[in-house]
């Protein structure tokens, strides 16, 4: 049973994880807490009401989302201080993880309220467990900045991450994200998890370009999406001697331009195109310097 404070003590703030799709994934402990708290603070009361109705639970609901969380944080802290226990829920998965709840949590901590997590489903962990990418080290990014410059800068930082990177993304932005991954991280192994735990659950595994092509061929992309991208160490050589030699050999053949060469070698080695291009420019500069040096030397001997 959920712990109940005495009338004179403060309440407890429960951070309750809920199913990311399949309602059967809720834990027995979560159901017990929801049956005994005095109030549920939900990201979307309509969504949470369906969950509660499914399990025959009747409890007072109050909304707590990104647009009213600052105000709700103070209100909930006051209710908790008065002795009312509250369950904090997001629409799916674990509250406060790329979901509202951080401000409520901070207000409760500042008020000396006891915080009790009720663990359960998480889209990030669910996807990682079945992806097949390295899981000994991973980095949860969640949603990227939407603005172009900030987004690009963040992806460049993540390109150097020696761990599997986990993103949340919307259906209409996932192909652009894969294209950005291809440009800044190379044609590396990725896994796209879609509609996890639901009827049309799907895992798309392959290189960034392959998964992007599969999605582009579909009339529409629907559902909740989690994208996992392999870490830098799993993408193969970076600016190693093998890569440098491959670029040098390809340039010596002279059959393709720099742009196409960057694209072809990026796919072959699984590294960002811009890194290939940097090596091309460096080799060209070295070649020009060598030619200039030889010319000056010959001139001096004349």
Order of alpha helices (4+ residues) and beta strands (2+ residues): beta-alpha-beta-alpha-beta-alpha-beta-alpha-beta-alpha-beta-alpha-beta-alpha-beta-beta-alpha-beta-alpha-alpha-alpha
